[in-house]
Amino acid sequence: MGTIKLATLELRHGDRDEDVILAYQALALGDGMRSARLADDLRRPHTATTRHATTSVESLQQRLDALLHSA
């Protein structure tokens, strides 16, 4: 969950391409985990990406959507 929080911070203030990679790493670390707290943490990077319209960010948003709907 700490990696997701770091990815969210970076998505808001850092290099988008590197931040998307970090976000995917966080998702891989949390793969298979299900909890309300994790779902809350996953909403943060999704919110942080809403103002960025690149293909990599849109793919990340879709992955986050899928995880949030299955949580």
mmCIF file of the N, C-alpha and C atoms, coordinates in Angstrom:
data_MODEL
# 
_entry.id   MODEL 
# 
loop_
_atom_site.group_PDB 
_atom_site.id 
_atom_site.type_symbol 
_atom_site.label_atom_id 
_atom_site.label_alt_id 
_atom_site.label_comp_id 
_atom_site.label_asym_id 
_atom_site.label_entity_id 
_atom_site.label_seq_id 
_atom_site.pdbx_PDB_ins_code 
_atom_site.Cartn_x 
_atom_site.Cartn_y 
_atom_site.Cartn_z 
_atom_site.occupancy 
_atom_site.B_iso_or_equiv 
_atom_site.pdbx_formal_charge 
_atom_site.auth_seq_id 
_atom_site.auth_comp_id 
_atom_site.auth_asym_id 
_atom_site.auth_atom_id 
_atom_site.pdbx_PDB_model_num 
ATOM 1   N N  . MET A 1 1  ? 0.818   -1.190  0.000   1.00 0.00 ? 1  MET A N  1 
ATOM 2   C CA . MET A 1 1  ? 0.000   0.000   0.000   1.00 0.00 ? 1  MET A CA 1 
ATOM 3   C C  . MET A 1 1  ? 0.865   1.258   0.000   1.00 0.00 ? 1  MET A C  1 
ATOM 4   N N  . GLY A 1 2  ? 2.026   1.161   0.588   1.00 0.00 ? 2  GLY A N  1 
ATOM 5   C CA . GLY A 1 2  ? 2.936   2.299   0.567   1.00 0.00 ? 2  GLY A CA 1 
ATOM 6   C C  . GLY A 1 2  ? 3.386   2.640   -0.841  1.00 0.00 ? 2  GLY A C  1 
ATOM 7   N N  . THR A 1 3  ? 3.580   1.620   -1.662  1.00 0.00 ? 3  THR A N  1 
ATOM 8   C CA . THR A 1 3  ? 3.992   1.853   -3.047  1.00 0.00 ? 3  THR A CA 1 
ATOM 9   C C  . THR A 1 3  ? 2.882   2.542   -3.834  1.00 0.00 ? 3  THR A C  1 
ATOM 10  N N  . ILE A 1 4  ? 1.638   2.193   -3.547  1.00 0.00 ? 4  ILE A N  1 
ATOM 11  C CA . ILE A 1 4  ? 0.511   2.857   -4.213  1.00 0.00 ? 4  ILE A CA 1 
ATOM 12  C C  . ILE A 1 4  ? 0.474   4.330   -3.824  1.00 0.00 ? 4  ILE A C  1 
ATOM 13  N N  . LYS A 1 5  ? 0.715   4.609   -2.557  1.00 0.00 ? 5  LYS A N  1 
ATOM 14  C CA . LYS A 1 5  ? 0.710   6.008   -2.104  1.00 0.00 ? 5  LYS A CA 1 
ATOM 15  C C  . LYS A 1 5  ? 1.846   6.796   -2.745  1.00 0.00 ? 5  LYS A C  1 
ATOM 16  N N  . LEU A 1 6  ? 3.013   6.173   -2.849  1.00 0.00 ? 6  LEU A N  1 
ATOM 17  C CA . LEU A 1 6  ? 4.142   6.832   -3.512  1.00 0.00 ? 6  LEU A CA 1 
ATOM 18  C C  . LEU A 1 6  ? 3.826   7.073   -4.986  1.00 0.00 ? 6  LEU A C  1 
ATOM 19  N N  . ALA A 1 7  ? 3.244   6.091   -5.642  1.00 0.00 ? 7  ALA A N  1 
ATOM 20  C CA . ALA A 1 7  ? 2.873   6.253   -7.055  1.00 0.00 ? 7  ALA A CA 1 
ATOM 21  C C  . ALA A 1 7  ? 1.882   7.394   -7.224  1.00 0.00 ? 7  ALA A C  1 
ATOM 22  N N  . THR A 1 8  ? 0.929   7.511   -6.299  1.00 0.00 ? 8  THR A N  1 
ATOM 23  C CA . THR A 1 8  ? -0.058  8.589   -6.369  1.00 0.00 ? 8  THR A CA 1 
ATOM 24  C C  . THR A 1 8  ? 0.616   9.945   -6.239  1.00 0.00 ? 8  THR A C  1 
ATOM 25  N N  . LEU A 1 9  ? 1.506   10.068  -5.283  1.00 0.00 ? 9  LEU A N  1 
ATOM 26  C CA . LEU A 1 9  ? 2.238   11.321  -5.099  1.00 0.00 ? 9  LEU A CA 1 
ATOM 27  C C  . LEU A 1 9  ? 3.027   11.666  -6.354  1.00 0.00 ? 9  LEU A C  1 
ATOM 28  N N  . GLU A 1 10 ? 3.695   10.689  -6.913  1.00 0.00 ? 10 GLU A N  1 
ATOM 29  C CA . GLU A 1 10 ? 4.478   10.918  -8.116  1.00 0.00 ? 10 GLU A CA 1 
ATOM 30  C C  . GLU A 1 10 ? 3.589   11.268  -9.310  1.00 0.00 ? 10 GLU A C  1 
ATOM 31  N N  . LEU A 1 11 ? 2.429   10.628  -9.413  1.00 0.00 ? 11 LEU A N  1 
ATOM 32  C CA . LEU A 1 11 ? 1.514   10.942  -10.515 1.00 0.00 ? 11 LEU A CA 1 
ATOM 33  C C  . LEU A 1 11 ? 1.055   12.387  -10.448 1.00 0.00 ? 11 LEU A C  1 
ATOM 34  N N  . ARG A 1 12 ? 0.939   12.902  -9.258  1.00 0.00 ? 12 ARG A N  1 
ATOM 35  C CA . ARG A 1 12 ? 0.488   14.287  -9.108  1.00 0.00 ? 12 ARG A CA 1 
ATOM 36  C C  . ARG A 1 12 ? 1.596   15.295  -9.401  1.00 0.00 ? 12 ARG A C  1 
ATOM 37  N N  . HIS A 1 13 ? 2.860   14.901  -9.149  1.00 0.00 ? 13 HIS A N  1 
ATOM 38  C CA . HIS A 1 13 ? 3.929   15.909  -9.183  1.00 0.00 ? 13 HIS A CA 1 
ATOM 39  C C  . HIS A 1 13 ? 5.173   15.519  -9.967  1.00 0.00 ? 13 HIS A C  1 
ATOM 40  N N  . GLY A 1 14 ? 5.204   14.345  -10.589 1.00 0.00 ? 14 GLY A N  1 
ATOM 41  C CA . GLY A 1 14 ? 6.447   13.901  -11.200 1.00 0.00 ? 14 GLY A CA 1 
ATOM 42  C C  . GLY A 1 14 ? 6.354   13.653  -12.689 1.00 0.00 ? 14 GLY A C  1 
ATOM 43  N N  . ASP A 1 15 ? 7.276   12.854  -13.176 1.00 0.00 ? 15 ASP A N  1 
ATOM 44  C CA . ASP A 1 15 ? 7.358   12.463  -14.580 1.00 0.00 ? 15 ASP A CA 1 
ATOM 45  C C  . ASP A 1 15 ? 6.306   11.388  -14.856 1.00 0.00 ? 15 ASP A C  1 
ATOM 46  N N  . ARG A 1 16 ? 5.372   11.670  -15.745 1.00 0.00 ? 16 ARG A N  1 
ATOM 47  C CA . ARG A 1 16 ? 4.225   10.779  -15.973 1.00 0.00 ? 16 ARG A CA 1 
ATOM 48  C C  . ARG A 1 16 ? 4.629   9.367   -16.386 1.00 0.00 ? 16 ARG A C  1 
ATOM 49  N N  . ASP A 1 17 ? 5.575   9.241   -17.295 1.00 0.00 ? 17 ASP A N  1 
ATOM 50  C CA . ASP A 1 17 ? 5.946   7.907   -17.781 1.00 0.00 ? 17 ASP A CA 1 
ATOM 51  C C  . ASP A 1 17 ? 6.524   7.055   -16.659 1.00 0.00 ? 17 ASP A C  1 
ATOM 52  N N  . GLU A 1 18 ? 7.423   7.626   -15.884 1.00 0.00 ? 18 GLU A N  1 
ATOM 53  C CA . GLU A 1 18 ? 8.007   6.877   -14.767 1.00 0.00 ? 18 GLU A CA 1 
ATOM 54  C C  . GLU A 1 18 ? 6.961   6.591   -13.694 1.00 0.00 ? 18 GLU A C  1 
ATOM 55  N N  . ASP A 1 19 ? 6.056   7.515   -13.505 1.00 0.00 ? 19 ASP A N  1 
ATOM 56  C CA . ASP A 1 19 ? 5.032   7.350   -12.479 1.00 0.00 ? 19 ASP A CA 1 
ATOM 57  C C  . ASP A 1 19 ? 4.058   6.236   -12.831 1.00 0.00 ? 19 ASP A C  1 
ATOM 58  N N  . VAL A 1 20 ? 3.724   6.123   -14.103 1.00 0.00 ? 20 VAL A N  1 
ATOM 59  C CA . VAL A 1 20 ? 2.835   5.042   -14.539 1.00 0.00 ? 20 VAL A CA 1 
ATOM 60  C C  . VAL A 1 20 ? 3.507   3.693   -14.307 1.00 0.00 ? 20 VAL A C  1 
ATOM 61  N N  . ILE A 1 21 ? 4.795   3.614   -14.579 1.00 0.00 ? 21 ILE A N  1 
ATOM 62  C CA . ILE A 1 21 ? 5.538   2.381   -14.321 1.00 0.00 ? 21 ILE A CA 1 
ATOM 63  C C  . ILE A 1 21 ? 5.501   2.038   -12.835 1.00 0.00 ? 21 ILE A C  1 
ATOM 64  N N  . LEU A 1 22 ? 5.722   3.016   -11.988 1.00 0.00 ? 22 LEU A N  1 
ATOM 65  C CA . LEU A 1 22 ? 5.667   2.807   -10.544 1.00 0.00 ? 22 LEU A CA 1 
ATOM 66  C C  . LEU A 1 22 ? 4.274   2.349   -10.111 1.00 0.00 ? 22 LEU A C  1 
ATOM 67  N N  . ALA A 1 23 ? 3.250   2.933   -10.687 1.00 0.00 ? 23 ALA A N  1 
ATOM 68  C CA . ALA A 1 23 ? 1.875   2.545   -10.354 1.00 0.00 ? 23 ALA A CA 1 
ATOM 69  C C  . ALA A 1 23 ? 1.613   1.095   -10.746 1.00 0.00 ? 23 ALA A C  1 
ATOM 70  N N  . TYR A 1 24 ? 2.089   0.681   -11.912 1.00 0.00 ? 24 TYR A N  1 
ATOM 71  C CA . TYR A 1 24 ? 1.922   -0.714  -12.321 1.00 0.00 ? 24 TYR A CA 1 
ATOM 72  C C  . TYR A 1 24 ? 2.680   -1.655  -11.388 1.00 0.00 ? 24 TYR A C  1 
ATOM 73  N N  . GLN A 1 25 ? 3.855   -1.248  -10.926 1.00 0.00 ? 25 GLN A N  1 
ATOM 74  C CA . GLN A 1 25 ? 4.599   -2.068  -9.971  1.00 0.00 ? 25 GLN A CA 1 
ATOM 75  C C  . GLN A 1 25 ? 3.811   -2.218  -8.681  1.00 0.00 ? 25 GLN A C  1 
ATOM 76  N N  . ALA A 1 26 ? 3.185   -1.141  -8.241  1.00 0.00 ? 26 ALA A N  1 
ATOM 77  C CA . ALA A 1 26 ? 2.368   -1.191  -7.031  1.00 0.00 ? 26 ALA A CA 1 
ATOM 78  C C  . ALA A 1 26 ? 1.191   -2.139  -7.214  1.00 0.00 ? 26 ALA A C  1 
ATOM 79  N N  . LEU A 1 27 ? 0.565   -2.083  -8.382  1.00 0.00 ? 27 LEU A N  1 
ATOM 80  C CA . LEU A 1 27 ? -0.559  -2.973  -8.653  1.00 0.00 ? 27 LEU A CA 1 
ATOM 81  C C  . LEU A 1 27 ? -0.112  -4.431  -8.669  1.00 0.00 ? 27 LEU A C  1 
ATOM 82  N N  . ALA A 1 28 ? 1.066   -4.683  -9.216  1.00 0.00 ? 28 ALA A N  1 
ATOM 83  C CA . ALA A 1 28 ? 1.586   -6.054  -9.241  1.00 0.00 ? 28 ALA A CA 1 
ATOM 84  C C  . ALA A 1 28 ? 1.846   -6.560  -7.824  1.00 0.00 ? 28 ALA A C  1 
ATOM 85  N N  . LEU A 1 29 ? 2.359   -5.699  -6.968  1.00 0.00 ? 29 LEU A N  1 
ATOM 86  C CA . LEU A 1 29 ? 2.613   -6.087  -5.579  1.00 0.00 ? 29 LEU A CA 1 
ATOM 87  C C  . LEU A 1 29 ? 1.318   -6.407  -4.834  1.00 0.00 ? 29 LEU A C  1 
ATOM 88  N N  . GLY A 1 30 ? 0.254   -5.694  -5.166  1.00 0.00 ? 30 GLY A N  1 
ATOM 89  C CA . GLY A 1 30 ? -1.022  -5.902  -4.491  1.00 0.00 ? 30 GLY A CA 1 
ATOM 90  C C  . GLY A 1 30 ? -1.943  -6.875  -5.186  1.00 0.00 ? 30 GLY A C  1 
ATOM 91  N N  . ASP A 1 31 ? -1.463  -7.508  -6.259  1.00 0.00 ? 31 ASP A N  1 
ATOM 92  C CA . ASP A 1 31 ? -2.302  -8.425  -7.027  1.00 0.00 ? 31 ASP A CA 1 
ATOM 93  C C  . ASP A 1 31 ? -2.832  -9.539  -6.126  1.00 0.00 ? 31 ASP A C  1 
ATOM 94  N N  . GLY A 1 32 ? -4.128  -9.724  -6.172  1.00 0.00 ? 32 GLY A N  1 
ATOM 95  C CA . GLY A 1 32 ? -4.758  -10.766 -5.370  1.00 0.00 ? 32 GLY A CA 1 
ATOM 96  C C  . GLY A 1 32 ? -5.228  -10.308 -4.006  1.00 0.00 ? 32 GLY A C  1 
ATOM 97  N N  . MET A 1 33 ? -4.784  -9.146  -3.575  1.00 0.00 ? 33 MET A N  1 
ATOM 98  C CA . MET A 1 33 ? -5.211  -8.623  -2.278  1.00 0.00 ? 33 MET A CA 1 
ATOM 99  C C  . MET A 1 33 ? -6.570  -7.949  -2.440  1.00 0.00 ? 33 MET A C  1 
ATOM 100 N N  . ARG A 1 34 ? -7.447  -8.133  -1.483  1.00 0.00 ? 34 ARG A N  1 
ATOM 101 C CA . ARG A 1 34 ? -8.756  -7.490  -1.502  1.00 0.00 ? 34 ARG A CA 1 
ATOM 102 C C  . ARG A 1 34 ? -9.052  -6.957  -0.101  1.00 0.00 ? 34 ARG A C  1 
ATOM 103 N N  . SER A 1 35 ? -9.270  -5.678  -0.016  1.00 0.00 ? 35 SER A N  1 
ATOM 104 C CA . SER A 1 35 ? -9.674  -5.063  1.243   1.00 0.00 ? 35 SER A CA 1 
ATOM 105 C C  . SER A 1 35 ? -10.241 -3.682  0.961   1.00 0.00 ? 35 SER A C  1 
ATOM 106 N N  . ALA A 1 36 ? -11.029 -3.192  1.891   1.00 0.00 ? 36 ALA A N  1 
ATOM 107 C CA . ALA A 1 36 ? -11.598 -1.850  1.740   1.00 0.00 ? 36 ALA A CA 1 
ATOM 108 C C  . ALA A 1 36 ? -10.490 -0.804  1.759   1.00 0.00 ? 36 ALA A C  1 
ATOM 109 N N  . ARG A 1 37 ? -9.494  -1.024  2.578   1.00 0.00 ? 37 ARG A N  1 
ATOM 110 C CA . ARG A 1 37 ? -8.384  -0.071  2.661   1.00 0.00 ? 37 ARG A CA 1 
ATOM 111 C C  . ARG A 1 37 ? -7.607  -0.010  1.344   1.00 0.00 ? 37 ARG A C  1 
ATOM 112 N N  . LEU A 1 38 ? -7.367  -1.173  0.752   1.00 0.00 ? 38 LEU A N  1 
ATOM 113 C CA . LEU A 1 38 ? -6.669  -1.205  -0.532  1.00 0.00 ? 38 LEU A CA 1 
ATOM 114 C C  . LEU A 1 38 ? -7.507  -0.525  -1.606  1.00 0.00 ? 38 LEU A C  1 
ATOM 115 N N  . ALA A 1 39 ? -8.801  -0.759  -1.607  1.00 0.00 ? 39 ALA A N  1 
ATOM 116 C CA . ALA A 1 39 ? -9.683  -0.102  -2.581  1.00 0.00 ? 39 ALA A CA 1 
ATOM 117 C C  . ALA A 1 39 ? -9.605  1.410   -2.425  1.00 0.00 ? 39 ALA A C  1 
ATOM 118 N N  . ASP A 1 40 ? -9.591  1.890   -1.195  1.00 0.00 ? 40 ASP A N  1 
ATOM 119 C CA . ASP A 1 40 ? -9.454  3.336   -0.964  1.00 0.00 ? 40 ASP A CA 1 
ATOM 120 C C  . ASP A 1 40 ? -8.127  3.846   -1.515  1.00 0.00 ? 40 ASP A C  1 
ATOM 121 N N  . ASP A 1 41 ? -7.063  3.083   -1.292  1.00 0.00 ? 41 ASP A N  1 
ATOM 122 C CA . ASP A 1 41 ? -5.750  3.488   -1.792  1.00 0.00 ? 41 ASP A CA 1 
ATOM 123 C C  . ASP A 1 41 ? -5.706  3.480   -3.319  1.00 0.00 ? 41 ASP A C  1 
ATOM 124 N N  . LEU A 1 42 ? -6.435  2.563   -3.954  1.00 0.00 ? 42 LEU A N  1 
ATOM 125 C CA . LEU A 1 42 ? -6.454  2.498   -5.418  1.00 0.00 ? 42 LEU A CA 1 
ATOM 126 C C  . LEU A 1 42 ? -7.243  3.643   -6.034  1.00 0.00 ? 42 LEU A C  1 
ATOM 127 N N  . ARG A 1 43 ? -8.160  4.205   -5.290  1.00 0.00 ? 43 ARG A N  1 
ATOM 128 C CA . ARG A 1 43 ? -8.920  5.347   -5.810  1.00 0.00 ? 43 ARG A CA 1 
ATOM 129 C C  . ARG A 1 43 ? -8.033  6.587   -5.942  1.00 0.00 ? 43 ARG A C  1 
ATOM 130 N N  . ARG A 1 44 ? -7.044  6.699   -5.106  1.00 0.00 ? 44 ARG A N  1 
ATOM 131 C CA . ARG A 1 44 ? -6.173  7.885   -5.131  1.00 0.00 ? 44 ARG A CA 1 
ATOM 132 C C  . ARG A 1 44 ? -5.380  8.018   -6.432  1.00 0.00 ? 44 ARG A C  1 
ATOM 133 N N  . PRO A 1 45 ? -4.690  6.962   -6.883  1.00 0.00 ? 45 PRO A N  1 
ATOM 134 C CA . PRO A 1 45 ? -3.982  7.151   -8.165  1.00 0.00 ? 45 PRO A CA 1 
ATOM 135 C C  . PRO A 1 45 ? -4.955  7.336   -9.329  1.00 0.00 ? 45 PRO A C  1 
ATOM 136 N N  . HIS A 1 46 ? -6.122  6.723   -9.243  1.00 0.00 ? 46 HIS A N  1 
ATOM 137 C CA . HIS A 1 46 ? -7.110  6.917   -10.307 1.00 0.00 ? 46 HIS A CA 1 
ATOM 138 C C  . HIS A 1 46 ? -7.505  8.388   -10.378 1.00 0.00 ? 46 HIS A C  1 
ATOM 139 N N  . THR A 1 47 ? -7.756  8.993   -9.233  1.00 0.00 ? 47 THR A N  1 
ATOM 140 C CA . THR A 1 47 ? -8.100  10.418  -9.180  1.00 0.00 ? 47 THR A CA 1 
ATOM 141 C C  . THR A 1 47 ? -6.944  11.272  -9.680  1.00 0.00 ? 47 THR A C  1 
ATOM 142 N N  . ALA A 1 48 ? -5.721  10.892  -9.331  1.00 0.00 ? 48 ALA A N  1 
ATOM 143 C CA . ALA A 1 48 ? -4.544  11.668  -9.735  1.00 0.00 ? 48 ALA A CA 1 
ATOM 144 C C  . ALA A 1 48 ? -4.306  11.616  -11.241 1.00 0.00 ? 48 ALA A C  1 
ATOM 145 N N  . THR A 1 49 ? -4.836  10.600  -11.910 1.00 0.00 ? 49 THR A N  1 
ATOM 146 C CA . THR A 1 49 ? -4.595  10.470  -13.349 1.00 0.00 ? 49 THR A CA 1 
ATOM 147 C C  . THR A 1 49 ? -5.691  11.094  -14.202 1.00 0.00 ? 49 THR A C  1 
ATOM 148 N N  . THR A 1 50 ? -6.771  11.553  -13.602 1.00 0.00 ? 50 THR A N  1 
ATOM 149 C CA . THR A 1 50 ? -7.904  12.030  -14.398 1.00 0.00 ? 50 THR A CA 1 
ATOM 150 C C  . THR A 1 50 ? -7.573  13.249  -15.253 1.00 0.00 ? 50 THR A C  1 
ATOM 151 N N  . ARG A 1 51 ? -6.582  14.006  -14.894 1.00 0.00 ? 51 ARG A N  1 
ATOM 152 C CA . ARG A 1 51 ? -6.270  15.201  -15.688 1.00 0.00 ? 51 ARG A CA 1 
ATOM 153 C C  . ARG A 1 51 ? -5.182  14.969  -16.727 1.00 0.00 ? 51 ARG A C  1 
ATOM 154 N N  . HIS A 1 52 ? -4.701  13.742  -16.851 1.00 0.00 ? 52 HIS A N  1 
ATOM 155 C CA . HIS A 1 52 ? -3.647  13.417  -17.799 1.00 0.00 ? 52 HIS A CA 1 
ATOM 156 C C  . HIS A 1 52 ? -4.214  12.528  -18.899 1.00 0.00 ? 52 HIS A C  1 
ATOM 157 N N  . ALA A 1 53 ? -4.074  12.940  -20.133 1.00 0.00 ? 53 ALA A N  1 
ATOM 158 C CA . ALA A 1 53 ? -4.666  12.200  -21.246 1.00 0.00 ? 53 ALA A CA 1 
ATOM 159 C C  . ALA A 1 53 ? -3.584  11.624  -22.154 1.00 0.00 ? 53 ALA A C  1 
ATOM 160 N N  . THR A 1 54 ? -2.851  10.652  -21.652 1.00 0.00 ? 54 THR A N  1 
ATOM 161 C CA . THR A 1 54 ? -1.897  9.945   -22.497 1.00 0.00 ? 54 THR A CA 1 
ATOM 162 C C  . THR A 1 54 ? -2.337  8.484   -22.561 1.00 0.00 ? 54 THR A C  1 
ATOM 163 N N  . THR A 1 55 ? -1.842  7.784   -23.540 1.00 0.00 ? 55 THR A N  1 
ATOM 164 C CA . THR A 1 55 ? -2.224  6.381   -23.711 1.00 0.00 ? 55 THR A CA 1 
ATOM 165 C C  . THR A 1 55 ? -1.838  5.553   -22.492 1.00 0.00 ? 55 THR A C  1 
ATOM 166 N N  . SER A 1 56 ? -0.647  5.768   -21.959 1.00 0.00 ? 56 SER A N  1 
ATOM 167 C CA . SER A 1 56 ? -0.203  4.980   -20.807 1.00 0.00 ? 56 SER A CA 1 
ATOM 168 C C  . SER A 1 56 ? -1.049  5.278   -19.581 1.00 0.00 ? 56 SER A C  1 
ATOM 169 N N  . VAL A 1 57 ? -1.444  6.522   -19.394 1.00 0.00 ? 57 VAL A N  1 
ATOM 170 C CA . VAL A 1 57 ? -2.283  6.888   -18.257 1.00 0.00 ? 57 VAL A CA 1 
ATOM 171 C C  . VAL A 1 57 ? -3.683  6.310   -18.434 1.00 0.00 ? 57 VAL A C  1 
ATOM 172 N N  . GLU A 1 58 ? -4.214  6.358   -19.647 1.00 0.00 ? 58 GLU A N  1 
ATOM 173 C CA . GLU A 1 58 ? -5.538  5.793   -19.889 1.00 0.00 ? 58 GLU A CA 1 
ATOM 174 C C  . GLU A 1 58 ? -5.546  4.284   -19.632 1.00 0.00 ? 58 GLU A C  1 
ATOM 175 N N  . SER A 1 59 ? -4.481  3.595   -20.006 1.00 0.00 ? 59 SER A N  1 
ATOM 176 C CA . SER A 1 59 ? -4.372  2.158   -19.741 1.00 0.00 ? 59 SER A CA 1 
ATOM 177 C C  . SER A 1 59 ? -4.337  1.894   -18.240 1.00 0.00 ? 59 SER A C  1 
ATOM 178 N N  . LEU A 1 60 ? -3.605  2.730   -17.521 1.00 0.00 ? 60 LEU A N  1 
ATOM 179 C CA . LEU A 1 60 ? -3.551  2.597   -16.064 1.00 0.00 ? 60 LEU A CA 1 
ATOM 180 C C  . LEU A 1 60 ? -4.932  2.825   -15.456 1.00 0.00 ? 60 LEU A C  1 
ATOM 181 N N  . GLN A 1 61 ? -5.638  3.818   -15.943 1.00 0.00 ? 61 GLN A N  1 
ATOM 182 C CA . GLN A 1 61 ? -6.986  4.091   -15.432 1.00 0.00 ? 61 GLN A CA 1 
ATOM 183 C C  . GLN A 1 61 ? -7.906  2.894   -15.663 1.00 0.00 ? 61 GLN A C  1 
ATOM 184 N N  . GLN A 1 62 ? -7.807  2.273   -16.809 1.00 0.00 ? 62 GLN A N  1 
ATOM 185 C CA . GLN A 1 62 ? -8.630  1.099   -17.101 1.00 0.00 ? 62 GLN A CA 1 
ATOM 186 C C  . GLN A 1 62 ? -8.299  -0.049  -16.161 1.00 0.00 ? 62 GLN A C  1 
ATOM 187 N N  . ARG A 1 63 ? -7.020  -0.237  -15.896 1.00 0.00 ? 63 ARG A N  1 
ATOM 188 C CA . ARG A 1 63 ? -6.592  -1.304  -14.961 1.00 0.00 ? 63 ARG A CA 1 
ATOM 189 C C  . ARG A 1 63 ? -7.110  -1.004  -13.559 1.00 0.00 ? 63 ARG A C  1 
ATOM 190 N N  . LEU A 1 64 ? -7.007  0.236   -13.136 1.00 0.00 ? 64 LEU A N  1 
ATOM 191 C CA . LEU A 1 64 ? -7.519  0.616   -11.823 1.00 0.00 ? 64 LEU A CA 1 
ATOM 192 C C  . LEU A 1 64 ? -9.036  0.436   -11.747 1.00 0.00 ? 64 LEU A C  1 
ATOM 193 N N  . ASP A 1 65 ? -9.740  0.817   -12.812 1.00 0.00 ? 65 ASP A N  1 
ATOM 194 C CA . ASP A 1 65 ? -11.195 0.617   -12.869 1.00 0.00 ? 65 ASP A CA 1 
ATOM 195 C C  . ASP A 1 65 ? -11.547 -0.852  -12.676 1.00 0.00 ? 65 ASP A C  1 
ATOM 196 N N  . ALA A 1 66 ? -10.835 -1.713  -13.388 1.00 0.00 ? 66 ALA A N  1 
ATOM 197 C CA . ALA A 1 66 ? -11.106 -3.152  -13.294 1.00 0.00 ? 66 ALA A CA 1 
ATOM 198 C C  . ALA A 1 66 ? -10.873 -3.657  -11.871 1.00 0.00 ? 66 ALA A C  1 
ATOM 199 N N  . LEU A 1 67 ? -9.800  -3.216  -11.250 1.00 0.00 ? 67 LEU A N  1 
ATOM 200 C CA . LEU A 1 67 ? -9.518  -3.641  -9.883  1.00 0.00 ? 67 LEU A CA 1 
ATOM 201 C C  . LEU A 1 67 ? -10.553 -3.115  -8.899  1.00 0.00 ? 67 LEU A C  1 
ATOM 202 N N  . LEU A 1 68 ? -10.951 -1.883  -9.084  1.00 0.00 ? 68 LEU A N  1 
ATOM 203 C CA . LEU A 1 68 ? -11.936 -1.293  -8.169  1.00 0.00 ? 68 LEU A CA 1 
ATOM 204 C C  . LEU A 1 68 ? -13.305 -1.952  -8.305  1.00 0.00 ? 68 LEU A C  1 
ATOM 205 N N  . HIS A 1 69 ? -13.656 -2.369  -9.522  1.00 0.00 ? 69 HIS A N  1 
ATOM 206 C CA . HIS A 1 69 ? -14.946 -3.028  -9.712  1.00 0.00 ? 69 HIS A CA 1 
ATOM 207 C C  . HIS A 1 69 ? -14.945 -4.448  -9.157  1.00 0.00 ? 69 HIS A C  1 
ATOM 208 N N  . SER A 1 70 ? -13.764 -5.062  -9.084  1.00 0.00 ? 70 SER A N  1 
ATOM 209 C CA . SER A 1 70 ? -13.693 -6.432  -8.554  1.00 0.00 ? 70 SER A CA 1 
ATOM 210 C C  . SER A 1 70 ? -13.482 -6.463  -7.048  1.00 0.00 ? 70 SER A C  1 
ATOM 211 N N  . ALA A 1 71 ? -13.180 -5.304  -6.469  1.00 0.00 ? 71 ALA A N  1 
ATOM 212 C CA . ALA A 1 71 ? -12.910 -5.250  -5.010  1.00 0.00 ? 71 ALA A CA 1 
ATOM 213 C C  . ALA A 1 71 ? -14.191 -5.276  -4.199  1.00 0.00 ? 71 ALA A C  1 
# 
